Amino acid sequence: MSATVVAVCISHNKGERKTPVAQVELLENHGIVGDAHAGEWHRQVSLLAMESIAKMQALGLAVTAGDFAENITTQGLDLPSLPIGTQLTVGEALLEVTQIGKVCHTRCAIFYQAGDCVMPKEGIFAKVLRSGVVTPGSAIEILT
């Protein structure tokens, strides 16, 4: 199975669930236009696999793409196994993996509902090396 984008999501404020949209524009060394997490830093874009979301759904949570504050929901790719520095094309954009997982300093609503959350362990972060548009259904290809 080839890796694809399931959903693209944005939020206008940090610390909130993201809303799926029809497409996003990624800008080199910035991130997603209109997203609260964009800027000149190492976590410009966040990715989480639909397979990870399915783990939370199996615990009985009614969660879907964007609920873990990820920008790009993927399918068919083991995101946490990608080494830092991996470059991948996502639609027209070129990304470089900069961080695997994250420390959650405050527990989110999902953690309190399920006793766990997948984003800190299975989400990844990337910076944008080449601008481009990404839509649901866009192909993902590992380059290095």
C-alpha positions in Angstrom: 0.0 0.0 0.0 1.4 3.4 -0.9 1.4 6.2 1.7 -1.2 9.0 1.3 -2.6 12.0 3.0 -6.0 11.3 4.6 -6.6 14.8 5.9 -5.1 18.3 6.1 -6.0 20.4 9.1 -5.4 23.8 10.6 -6.2 25.8 13.7 -5.9 29.6 14.3 -4.8 29.1 17.9 -2.3 26.9 19.6 -3.6 24.2 22.0 -6.8 23.4 20.2 -8.0 20.7 17.9 -7.5 21.4 14.2 -10.2 21.6 11.6 -9.9 19.6 8.4 -9.8 21.7 5.2 -9.9 21.0 1.5 -6.2 21.9 1.0 -3.3 23.6 2.7 -0.4 25.7 1.3 3.0 24.9 2.8 5.6 27.7 2.6 9.3 27.0 2.7 10.8 27.6 6.2 7.4 28.7 7.5 4.8 25.9 7.6 1.1 25.9 6.7 -0.4 29.3 5.7 -3.0 30.3 8.3 -2.0 27.7 11.0 -1.1 28.8 14.5 2.1 26.6 14.6 3.7 28.0 11.5 6.8 30.1 11.9 10.6 29.9 11.7 11.2 26.9 14.0 11.7 23.2 13.8 8.0 22.1 14.4 6.4 23.9 11.4 4.2 20.9 10.4 2.9 18.0 12.5 2.0 14.6 11.1 0.1 11.7 12.7 -0.9 8.4 11.1 -4.6 7.3 10.8 -3.3 4.0 12.2 -2.4 5.8 15.4 -5.8 7.5 15.6 -7.4 4.1 15.1 -5.7 2.9 18.4 -7.6 5.6 20.2 -10.8 4.8 18.4 -10.4 1.2 19.6 -10.4 2.5 23.2 -13.9 3.9 22.5 -13.0 7.5 21.8 -14.9 9.3 19.0 -11.8 10.9 17.5 -10.8 11.6 14.0 -8.3 13.6 11.9 -7.3 16.9 13.5 -8.4 15.9 17.0 -4.8 15.4 18.1 -3.8 18.9 16.7 -1.9 17.3 13.8 -1.7 19.2 10.5 -1.4 16.2 8.2 -3.1 12.8 8.8 -1.4 10.1 6.9 -2.0 6.4 6.0 0.3 3.6 5.1 3.5 5.1 6.6 5.1 4.2 10.0 5.8 7.8 11.0 7.7 7.2 14.3 10.2 4.9 12.6 11.4 7.7 10.3 14.8 8.9 11.4 15.3 12.6 12.1 16.6 14.2 8.9 14.4 12.0 6.7 13.1 14.0 3.7 9.7 13.2 2.2 7.5 14.7 -0.4 4.0 15.3 0.7 1.9 16.4 -2.3 3.9 19.2 -3.9 5.9 20.0 -0.7 9.2 18.7 0.5 9.5 18.1 4.3 12.3 17.2 6.6 11.6 15.3 9.8 12.9 17.3 12.8 11.3 15.6 15.8 9.7 12.4 16.8 7.0 12.7 19.5 6.8 15.5 22.0 6.5 16.2 25.7 3.0 17.2 26.7 3.5 19.6 29.6 -0.3 19.7 30.3 -2.6 16.7 29.9 -5.1 17.2 27.0 -8.8 16.2 27.1 -8.0 13.1 25.1 -5.5 11.9 27.8 -8.2 12.4 30.5 -10.8 10.5 28.5 -8.6 7.5 27.5 -5.7 7.6 30.0 -3.3 7.9 27.1 -2.6 9.9 23.9 -0.8 8.8 20.8 0.5 12.2 19.6 3.4 12.4 22.2 4.7 9.0 21.1 3.7 8.6 17.5 3.3 12.1 16.1 6.2 13.6 14.2 7.2 17.1 13.3 8.9 18.6 10.2 10.1 21.7 8.6 9.2 22.8 5.1 12.1 22.7 2.6 10.0 23.3 -0.5 6.7 25.1 -0.8 3.6 23.3 -2.2 0.0 22.5 -1.9 -1.2 19.4 -0.1 -4.7 17.9 -0.3 -6.4 14.7 1.0 -5.3 12.0 -1.3 -1.8 13.5 -2.0 0.9 10.9 -2.3 3.7 10.7 0.3 7.2 9.5 -0.8 10.3 9.0 1.4 13.3 10.4 -0.4 16.1 9.9 2.1 
